Amino acid sequence: MIERVEFLLGGKNIIIETGKFANQANAAVTVTCGGTVVLAAVCMAKAPKPDAEFFPLMVDYQEKTYSAGRIPGGFFKREGRPTQKEILTARLIDRPIRPLFPEGFYNDVIITATVLSSDGENDPDVLAIIAASTALTISDVPFEGPVGAVRVGLLDDEFVVNPTYAERQACAMEMVVVGLADKIVMIETEGNQIPELRIAEAYRFALEELQASRLPQLDLRKKMGKSKAKVDLFQPPAELKDKVLELAVDRLHSVYTIADKQERENARQAVLDDILADLTVFAAYKAGDRAVAAGEVKMLFDVAEYQVVRAKIFKEQKRADGRGLKEIRPISCEVNLLPRTHGSSLFSRGQTQSLSVVTLGTRRDEQMIESLEGVSYENFMLHYNFPPYSVGEAKGSRAPGRREIGHGALAVKALKIVLPKKEDFPYTIRVVSEIMESNGSSSMASVCAGCLSLMAAGVPITDPVAGISIGLISGDGKQDSVLLTDIMGSEDHFGDMDYKIAGTKNGVTAVQLDIKVKGIALEDLIKGLAQAREARMQILDKMAAVISMPAPDLSEYAPRILITSVPPDKIGEVIGPGGKMIKKIIEETGAESIDIDDDGKVTIAALGKEKAQKALQYVQGFAIAPEIGKVYEATVMKVMNFGAFCEILPGKQGLVHVSEFAKDYVKDMTQVAKVGDKFKVVLFEIDKMNRLNLSRKRVEETTAQ
């Protein structure tokens, strides 16, 4: 049976439909906007995953190229590993729904969102969030939703809902917000230094607008939603819980007075090891014939830590490392510490440390991106690496995962708005953030380090950018919620949100909100904006003390890119038959590359100023018309017995007849000149066939006039 609901989002008709596709899944729905259609299918395992330590949710998002009427590029001509856009959208779906499953629910849940049709106008990502939420809502999977989702743009200083791809290009800000009836569960924002008050207004606007996509899901559930399945939730025995808390809480209070992360972790592990070795713990649960697993004890130990960390903050207004609630850990900055890179920096904030390295390349180094909208080229990349040694783990490094991709993309949003325009700084820029040490918010450290390294490399950014993470410990009804500036790892783990905010002194450039509870109140998010700004100003001051503006020149090891132009009718001469002239210029000048656009714009790249300048002069010579009576430096290109063909300007050759070579009689030109010889000549005639007639013997009398 097919059921559907329809609603308007940003003035566009949205259709949610179920019953047509994938009927063997627990639930499947399509969401349609214009010509864009997204299918979301949900499947749940029938039993909990054995020995699971966290909720095993997996979200896959797939963009089928057939949806846009295209065939994939590459050798295999089919979709392969997920693209960065697919990974980021999968995270966009996962992050808001993960907190809305019951505690202790450990059945595998797989959500697959697939773009079946794309009109090139409406981005499927928000539709995929709505589709996933709807599928969970009408399925028998335990889920405490639904959530609504909306994209808000700031266009001509007005908020617009669900902007198209074209409109987003002109937006000063775009924000994806996912929420419940009165709380927000996820935010993803990038903006052009937007004031915090305007960001707060956007939150309010988005929370109101997203209800249009949330309420129809409830209507569909009333029409044909399944009864929620009765699943086994992990609930440790009360006797066991009491015993673990009895043995752990007091000792953990002492552990969480140790400021150093590694020392604190060692002390914490010692407490856990003692509890696991205590036989009375395992004897505490005697009902039934099931043995108590060590994993259950570890989970309850985690509960004890949760209580201790939060109680310490509420009762003592102190954190594990002794800081106040708004206090930032000690910051140090250093630039140009690597001798052969184009730019480098080291940013440390407490026990979180990012080494950032900038590499400048040419247009040929741009990243080609194949997406549903078509092929595009990106000249700014930021890659984030999180090696296991950064947290003291004895593991091998692997390819970047979804977390690494997500953190790198967040840093790109934070920094790209302050980069120079491509036409003013025609370089491809790659920033790599190597996390040397991590104890909370390494993504924001990457923003700070990335900004420092860009300035050290001489990239003319408009304003320095810094970032900070704000945490939250929700109130218990008796106390108000507590906001924490610059959260460390344990506060992220045991806290309720990770609210990353980056920007300049003028305003916000990027926001990312992740939570562990069922929604955050608007008031707390707005307070967090102000608290983050206060911290950001302090960090920017620390950065400015080391480097306050971009270096005046590029590294000697960076390529030099010069731009000139030639008349469009001269492009063929510059390129030459089969690219012969371009190859000659590169060979003679030492340039790395020379690229010519259809309008005559020429981009020259070389390692070294002299090589680049030499190539520039060579190319500019094509735009110069030979002048009769002017003296030129000629290079012999070919020698015949009757004369020598010489190049006086790039691509322009003339003949020095044997009779014009010297005042004395020359019988055979091959006896007095050879290829590569250089001498001065004067252009004395351009004949009816546009041939250039040159003279060496007339140079003296020409210069004497």
C-alpha positions in Angstrom: 0.0 0.0 0.0 1.4 3.4 -1.0 1.0 6.3 1.3 2.2 9.9 0.9 2.3 13.2 2.6 3.1 16.6 1.0 4.2 19.9 2.5 5.9 23.1 1.5 9.5 23.9 2.4 10.9 27.2 1.3 7.9 27.5 -1.1 8.8 24.2 -2.8 6.5 21.2 -2.7 8.0 18.2 -0.9 6.5 14.7 -1.2 7.3 11.9 1.3 6.1 8.5 0.0 6.3 5.0 1.2 5.2 1.5 0.0 6.6 1.7 -3.5 10.3 0.7 -3.0 12.3 -1.7 -0.8 9.3 -3.3 1.0 11.5 -6.0 2.7 13.3 -3.4 4.7 12.0 -2.4 8.1 10.9 0.8 6.4 11.7 2.7 3.2 10.6 6.1 2.0 11.3 8.5 -0.9 11.5 12.2 -0.5 11.0 14.3 -3.6 11.7 18.0 -4.3 11.4 19.1 -7.9 13.3 16.6 -9.9 15.4 15.3 -7.0 14.4 12.0 -5.4 16.1 10.4 -2.4 15.3 6.9 -1.1 16.1 6.0 2.5 15.8 2.3 3.7 16.2 1.2 7.3 17.1 -2.3 8.5 17.5 -3.5 12.0 19.1 -6.7 13.3 16.8 -9.0 15.2 19.1 -9.3 18.2 21.6 -7.1 20.0 25.2 -7.2 18.8 27.3 -9.4 21.2 29.7 -7.5 23.4 28.8 -4.1 21.9 30.2 -1.2 23.7 28.3 1.5 21.8 25.3 1.7 19.6 26.2 0.0 16.2 24.5 2.5 13.8 25.8 2.7 10.2 24.7 5.3 7.7 25.5 5.1 4.0 24.7 7.9 1.6 25.1 7.2 -2.2 24.8 9.5 -5.1 24.1 7.5 -8.2 25.4 9.3 -11.3 22.5 8.0 -13.4 20.4 10.2 -11.2 21.8 13.2 -13.1 21.9 11.4 -16.5 25.6 10.9 -16.4 28.1 8.0 -16.7 30.9 7.9 -14.1 34.4 8.8 -15.1 37.3 6.5 -14.6 38.2 3.0 -16.0 35.4 1.0 -14.4 32.5 3.3 -15.3 30.6 2.6 -12.1 30.4 4.1 -8.7 33.2 3.1 -6.4 34.4 4.2 -3.0 32.4 7.1 -1.4 33.3 10.6 -2.5 34.0 13.3 0.1 30.5 14.7 -0.5 28.9 11.3 0.2 31.0 10.8 3.4 30.1 14.3 4.7 26.4 13.8 3.9 26.4 10.4 5.7 27.8 12.2 8.7 25.1 14.9 8.3 22.5 12.2 8.6 24.2 10.2 11.4 25.0 13.0 13.8 21.4 14.2 14.5 19.7 10.8 14.8 22.3 8.9 16.8 21.3 10.5 20.2 17.6 9.7 19.6 17.9 5.9 20.1 17.1 4.4 23.5 20.0 4.0 25.9 21.2 0.3 26.0 19.9 -0.3 22.5 22.7 -2.4 20.7 21.0 -3.9 17.7 22.7 -3.2 14.4 20.8 -0.5 12.5 21.7 0.3 8.9 20.4 3.3 7.1 21.0 3.5 3.3 20.1 6.8 1.6 20.3 6.7 -2.2 19.9 9.6 -4.6 17.7 8.2 -7.4 17.2 11.4 -9.4 18.9 14.8 -9.3 17.7 17.9 -11.1 20.9 19.9 -10.6 19.0 22.5 -8.6 18.1 21.0 -5.2 20.7 19.5 -3.0 19.7 16.0 -1.9 21.5 16.2 1.5 18.7 17.8 3.6 16.1 15.6 1.8 18.2 12.6 2.8 18.0 13.6 6.5 14.3 14.0 6.2 14.0 10.6 4.5 16.1 8.8 7.1 14.1 10.3 10.0 10.8 9.4 8.3 11.9 5.8 7.6 12.9 5.4 11.3 9.7 7.1 12.5 7.3 4.8 10.6 9.4 1.7 11.1 9.4 -0.7 14.1 12.9 0.5 15.1 13.0 2.2 18.5 13.5 5.9 17.7 12.7 9.0 19.7 12.2 11.3 16.7 11.2 12.5 14.2 13.5 15.3 13.4 13.0 18.1 10.9 15.8 19.5 8.8 16.2 22.7 6.8 18.9 24.6 5.0 18.9 28.4 5.6 20.8 30.8 3.4 21.6 34.5 4.0 20.9 36.1 0.6 20.9 39.9 0.3 20.8 40.1 4.2 17.5 38.0 4.2 17.1 34.5 5.3 16.0 32.1 2.6 14.8 28.5 3.1 16.0 25.6 0.9 18.2 27.8 -1.5 19.1 26.2 -4.8 22.7 25.5 -5.8 22.8 28.8 -7.7 21.4 30.8 -4.8 23.9 29.3 -2.4 26.8 30.7 -4.5 25.5 34.2 -3.7 24.7 33.5 0.0 26.9 35.2 2.7 26.0 32.2 4.9 24.4 28.8 4.7 23.3 26.7 7.6 21.9 23.2 7.9 19.9 22.8 11.1 18.2 19.6 12.4 15.8 19.8 15.3 12.9 18.5 17.4 9.8 20.4 18.5 11.7 22.9 20.6 15.4 21.9 20.6 18.2 21.6 18.1 20.2 18.4 17.6 22.7 19.4 14.9 24.1 22.5 13.2 26.5 22.8 10.2 27.3 26.4 9.2 29.7 28.3 7.0 29.6 32.0 6.6 31.4 35.2 5.6 32.3 36.5 9.1 28.7 36.7 10.3 28.1 38.5 13.6 27.0 36.3 16.4 23.6 38.1 16.8 22.8 37.3 13.2 23.8 33.6 13.7 21.4 33.5 16.7 18.6 34.9 14.6 19.3 32.2 12.0 19.0 29.5 14.7 15.6 30.8 15.7 14.4 31.1 12.1 15.7 27.6 11.3 14.0 25.9 14.3 10.7 27.4 13.3 11.0 26.6 9.6 12.2 23.0 10.1 8.9 22.1 11.8 7.4 22.0 8.3 9.5 18.9 7.5 9.0 17.3 11.0 5.2 17.4 11.5 4.3 15.5 8.2 6.4 12.6 9.4 4.0 12.3 12.4 1.1 12.4 10.0 2.5 9.5 8.0 3.2 7.5 11.2 -0.5 7.9 12.1 -1.5 6.6 8.7 0.6 3.5 8.5 3.4 3.5 11.0 4.4 0.1 12.5 4.3 -0.6 16.2 7.8 -0.3 17.8 9.5 -3.6 18.3 10.2 -4.9 21.8 13.9 -5.1 21.9 16.3 -6.2 24.6 18.0 -3.1 26.1 21.2 -3.5 28.0 20.3 -2.9 31.7 23.0 -4.0 34.1 21.9 -5.7 37.3 21.2 -3.2 40.1 23.4 -5.1 42.5 26.3 -5.0 40.1 25.8 -1.3 39.4 25.8 -0.5 43.1 28.9 -2.5 43.7 30.9 -0.9 40.9 29.8 2.6 41.9 30.7 1.8 45.5 34.3 0.8 44.5 34.8 3.5 41.9 33.3 6.8 42.7 35.5 7.9 45.7 38.7 6.8 44.0 37.7 8.5 40.7 37.1 11.8 42.6 40.9 11.7 43.3 41.7 10.6 39.8 39.9 13.6 38.3 42.1 16.1 40.2 45.1 15.1 38.1 45.8 17.7 35.5 48.0 15.7 33.1 46.0 13.6 30.7 48.4 10.7 30.6 48.9 10.5 34.4 45.1 10.8 34.9 44.6 8.0 32.4 47.1 5.8 34.1 45.4 6.4 37.5 42.0 5.7 36.0 43.2 2.4 34.5 44.6 1.4 37.8 41.2 1.9 39.5 39.5 -0.1 36.7 42.1 -2.9 36.9 41.5 -3.2 40.7 37.8 -3.4 40.3 38.1 -6.1 37.5 40.4 -8.1 39.8 37.9 -7.9 42.7 35.9 -11.1 42.8 33.2 -9.6 44.9 32.2 -7.5 41.9 31.4 -10.5 39.9 29.7 -12.2 42.9 27.4 -9.1 43.3 25.1 -10.4 40.6 23.8 -13.9 41.4 20.4 -14.0 39.8 20.0 -16.3 36.9 22.8 -18.5 35.4 24.5 -15.8 33.3 28.1 -14.9 34.2 28.9 -11.2 34.5 31.1 -10.1 31.6 34.0 -7.8 32.0 32.4 -5.5 29.4 29.4 -4.9 31.7 31.8 -3.9 34.5 33.6 -1.5 32.1 30.3 0.1 31.1 29.3 0.7 34.7 32.8 2.1 35.4 32.0 4.5 32.6 28.8 5.5 34.4 30.8 6.1 37.6 33.1 8.4 35.6 30.2 10.2 34.1 28.8 11.0 37.5 32.1 12.1 38.9 33.1 14.4 36.1 29.7 16.1 35.9 29.3 16.4 39.7 32.7 18.0 40.0 31.8 20.7 37.5 28.4 21.4 39.1 29.4 21.4 42.7 32.9 22.8 42.6 32.8 24.8 39.4 36.1 23.1 38.6 37.3 20.8 35.9 39.7 17.9 36.0 42.7 19.9 35.1 41.9 22.7 37.6 40.6 25.3 35.1 37.7 27.6 35.6 34.6 27.1 33.4 35.7 29.7 30.8 39.4 29.3 31.1 41.4 28.3 28.0 44.4 25.9 28.3 47.9 27.4 27.8 48.5 28.3 24.2 51.8 28.4 22.3 52.4 29.2 18.6 55.4 28.8 16.3 55.9 29.4 12.6 58.4 28.3 9.9 59.8 25.5 11.9 60.2 23.2 8.9 63.0 24.4 6.6 62.0 23.2 3.2 58.2 23.5 3.2 56.4 26.5 1.7 54.9 27.4 5.1 54.5 25.6 8.5 53.3 26.2 12.0 52.8 24.5 15.3 49.8 25.4 17.4 49.5 23.9 20.9 46.6 24.4 23.3 47.1 22.3 26.4 47.7 18.7 25.3 46.2 19.3 21.9 48.8 20.1 19.2 48.5 20.5 15.4 51.4 20.8 13.0 50.2 22.5 9.9 52.1 22.5 6.6 51.2 24.6 3.5 52.1 23.6 0.0 51.6 25.9 -3.0 51.0 24.5 -6.4 49.9 25.5 -9.8 46.6 25.3 -11.6 47.5 21.8 -12.7 47.4 20.7 -9.0 43.8 21.6 -8.5 41.5 18.9 -7.4 39.0 17.7 -9.9 35.6 16.9 -8.2 33.0 14.9 -10.0 29.6 15.3 -8.5 25.9 15.3 -9.4 26.2 19.0 -10.4 29.0 18.1 -12.8 32.8 18.4 -12.8 34.4 21.3 -10.9 37.9 22.2 -9.8 39.0 23.1 -6.3 42.1 25.1 -5.6 42.0 24.9 -1.8 42.3 21.7 0.2 42.8 21.0 3.9 43.7 17.4 4.9 43.4 16.4 8.6 45.4 13.4 9.9 44.9 11.8 13.3 47.7 9.3 13.8 47.3 6.9 16.8 50.4 8.2 18.5 48.6 11.5 19.1 46.6 9.7 21.9 49.4 7.3 22.9 47.8 4.2 21.1 50.0 1.4 19.8 48.3 1.1 16.4 49.2 1.4 12.8 48.0 4.3 10.7 45.3 3.7 8.2 43.6 5.6 5.5 41.5 8.6 6.7 38.1 7.7 8.0 34.9 9.6 8.2 36.0 11.5 11.2 39.2 12.7 9.5 37.3 13.7 6.4 34.7 15.6 8.5 37.3 17.5 10.6 39.2 18.5 7.4 36.0 19.8 5.8 35.1 21.8 8.9 38.5 23.5 8.8 38.1 24.3 5.1 34.8 26.0 5.8 36.4 28.1 8.6 39.4 29.2 6.5 38.3 29.5 2.9 36.3 32.7 3.2 39.5 34.7 4.1 41.6 33.3 1.2 42.4 35.7 -1.7 40.4 35.4 -4.9 41.8 33.0 -7.5 42.5 35.8 -10.0 44.6 37.7 -7.4 46.5 34.7 -6.1 46.5 32.0 -8.8 47.9 29.2 -6.7 46.5 25.9 -5.6 46.8 25.7 -1.8 47.0 22.5 0.2 47.1 22.6 4.0 47.8 19.4 5.9 47.1 19.3 9.7 49.1 16.6 11.4 47.7 16.1 14.9 50.8 15.5 17.1 48.8 15.3 20.3 45.1 15.3 21.2 43.1 16.0 24.2 40.0 17.6 22.9 39.0 19.7 19.9 41.9 19.0 17.5 39.7 20.3 14.6 39.7 23.8 16.1 43.5 23.5 16.7 43.7 22.6 13.0 41.9 25.9 12.1 44.3 27.9 14.2 47.4 26.1 13.0 46.2 26.2 9.4 45.7 30.0 9.6 49.2 30.5 11.0 50.8 28.3 8.3 49.0 30.2 5.6 50.3 33.5 6.8 53.8 32.0 7.2 53.6 30.9 3.6 52.8 34.4 2.4 49.2 33.6 1.4 47.5 37.0 1.6 44.5 36.1 3.7 42.1 39.0 4.6 41.8 38.2 8.4 43.3 35.7 10.8 40.9 32.9 11.9 40.7 31.0 15.2 38.4 28.4 16.6 37.3 27.0 19.9 35.0 24.3 21.2 32.3 24.9 23.8 30.9 22.1 25.9 27.8 21.7 27.9 26.8 19.9 31.1 23.0 19.9 31.2 21.3 21.0 34.4 19.6 18.4 36.6 16.5 20.4 37.2 17.9 21.9 40.4 20.8 23.6 38.6 21.2 25.5 35.3 23.2 24.1 32.5 27.0 24.8 32.5 28.9 25.9 29.5 32.6 24.9 29.3 35.2 26.8 27.1 37.9 24.7 25.4 36.7 21.2 26.3 39.2 18.4 26.8 38.7 14.8 25.9 36.9 13.6 29.0 34.5 16.6 28.9 33.7 15.8 25.3 33.1 12.1 26.3 31.0 12.7 29.4 29.5 16.1 28.4 26.4 16.8 26.3 27.7 18.7 23.3 30.7 19.6 21.3 30.0 23.0 19.8 32.8 24.1 17.5 32.8 27.7 16.5 35.5 29.4 14.3 35.8 32.9 13.0 37.7 36.2 12.8 37.5 39.3 15.0 34.6 40.4 12.8 32.4 37.3 12.9 31.7 33.6 12.5 33.0 31.6 9.5 32.1 28.0 10.6 29.9 26.2 13.2 29.5 22.6 13.9 27.3 21.2 16.6 27.3 17.5 17.8 25.4 16.4 20.8 24.9 13.3 23.0 21.5 14.2 24.5 18.1 14.6 23.0 18.4 18.2 21.9 19.9 21.5 23.1 17.9 24.5 24.1 18.3 27.6 21.9 19.3 29.7 24.9 22.3 27.5 25.6 23.4 27.7 22.0 23.1 31.4 21.9 25.1 31.8 25.1 27.7 29.5 23.6 28.2 31.8 20.7 29.0 34.7 23.0 31.3 32.5 25.2 33.1 31.3 22.1 33.7 34.8 20.8 35.3 35.8 24.0 37.7 32.9 23.8 38.3 33.4 20.1 39.5 37.0 20.8 42.0 35.7 23.3 43.4 33.0 20.9 43.7 35.6 18.0 45.8 37.8 20.3 48.1 34.8 21.1 48.4 34.1 17.4 49.1 37.8 16.5 51.9 37.9 19.0 53.7 35.4 16.7 52.6 36.5 13.3 50.0 39.2 12.7 50.0 39.4 8.9 51.0 37.3 5.9 54.7 37.1 5.1 55.6 39.7 2.4 57.0 37.1 0.0 56.6 33.4 -0.8 59.1 30.8 0.2 62.1 30.4 -2.1 61.0 26.8 -2.6 57.5 27.7 -3.7 56.6 28.0 -7.4 56.3 31.5 -8.8 53.2 32.2 -10.9 53.0 35.2 -13.2 50.1 36.1 -15.4 50.1 38.0 -18.6 48.0 38.0 -21.8 48.4 37.9 -25.5 45.9 38.9 -28.2 43.6 36.0 -29.0 44.8 35.9 -32.6 48.4 35.3 -31.2 47.4 32.2 -29.2 48.3 29.8 -32.0 51.7 31.4 -32.3 52.4 31.0 -28.6 51.3 27.4 -28.6 53.0 26.5 -31.9 52.3 23.4 -34.1 51.6 20.5 -31.7 52.6 22.7 -28.8 56.1 23.1 -30.2 56.6 26.7 -29.1 55.3 26.1 -25.6 57.7 23.2 -25.2 60.5 25.5 -26.5 59.8 28.2 -24.0 59.7 25.8 -21.1 63.0 24.2 -22.2 64.8 27.5 -22.7 63.5 29.3 -19.6 63.2 26.4 -17.1 59.5 27.2 -16.5 57.4 24.4 -15.0 54.2 25.0 -17.0 52.6 27.5 -19.2 48.8 27.5 -19.6 46.8 29.6 -22.1 43.1 30.2 -21.8 40.8 30.9 -24.8 40.7 34.6 -24.0 44.5 34.9 -24.3 45.2 34.8 -20.5 48.6 33.1 -20.0 49.6 31.6 -16.6 53.3 30.9 -16.1 54.7 28.8 -13.3 58.3 28.3 -12.5 60.6 27.4 -9.5 62.4 30.7 -9.0 61.7 34.3 -9.8 64.3 34.5 -12.6 62.9 31.6 -14.5 59.4 32.9 -14.2 60.4 36.4 -15.4 62.3 35.0 -18.3 59.3 33.0 -19.5 57.1 36.0 -19.0 59.3 38.2 -21.2 59.4 35.4 -23.8 55.5 35.2 -23.9 55.0 38.9 -23.9 57.2 39.1 -27.0 54.4 37.5 -29.0 52.3 40.5 -28.5 55.0 42.9 -29.8 54.9 43.8 -33.5 58.3 44.1 -35.3 59.2 47.7 -36.1 61.2 48.8 -39.1 64.4 50.5 -38.1 64.6 48.9 -34.6 67.6 47.0 -33.4 67.0 43.5 -32.0 69.0 40.8 -30.3 68.8 38.0 -32.9 69.4 34.3 -32.4 70.4 32.1 -35.3 67.9 29.4 -35.9 69.0 28.0 -39.3 72.0 28.7 -41.6 72.0 28.4 -45.3 74.8 29.3 -47.8 72.9 32.4 -48.8 72.0 33.7 -45.3 70.9 33.0 -41.8 67.3 32.8 -40.4 67.2 34.5 -37.1 64.6 34.9 -34.4 64.2 38.5 -33.2 61.0 38.1 -31.2 59.3 34.9 -29.9 57.9 33.1 -33.0 59.1 35.9 -35.3 62.0 35.1 -37.6 63.7 37.0 -40.4 66.5 36.5 -42.9 70.0 38.1 -42.7 71.1 37.7 -46.3 74.7 37.0 -46.8 75.1 40.4 -48.4 73.8 42.0 -45.2 75.9 40.1 -42.7 79.1 42.2 -42.9 80.6 45.2 -44.7 83.3 42.9 -46.1 82.4 40.3 -48.7 81.1 36.9 -47.4 81.3 34.1 -49.8 79.5 31.4 -47.7 77.3 32.1 -44.7 77.9 28.7 -43.3 81.5 29.7 -42.7 80.7 32.7 -40.5 77.6 31.8 -38.5 76.2 28.7 -36.7 72.9 27.8 -35.0 72.7 29.5 -31.6 74.9 32.4 -32.4 73.5 35.7 -31.0 74.2 39.2 -32.5 72.4 42.5 -33.0 70.5 43.1 -36.2 68.3 45.9 -37.5 64.9 45.3 -39.3 65.2 47.3 -42.4 62.3 45.9 -44.4 59.0 44.0 -44.2 58.2 42.9 -47.8 54.8 42.4 -49.5 54.8 38.8 -48.3 55.3 40.0 -44.6 58.8 38.5 -44.6 61.3 40.2 -42.3 64.6 41.3 -43.8 67.4 41.9 -41.3 70.8 43.4 -41.5 73.8 43.0 -39.3 76.1 45.3 -41.1 73.6 48.3 -40.8 73.5 48.2 -37.0 76.3 50.6 -36.4 74.9 53.3 -38.7 71.4 52.8 -37.2 72.5 53.2 -33.6 74.7 56.2 -34.6 71.6 58.1 -35.9 
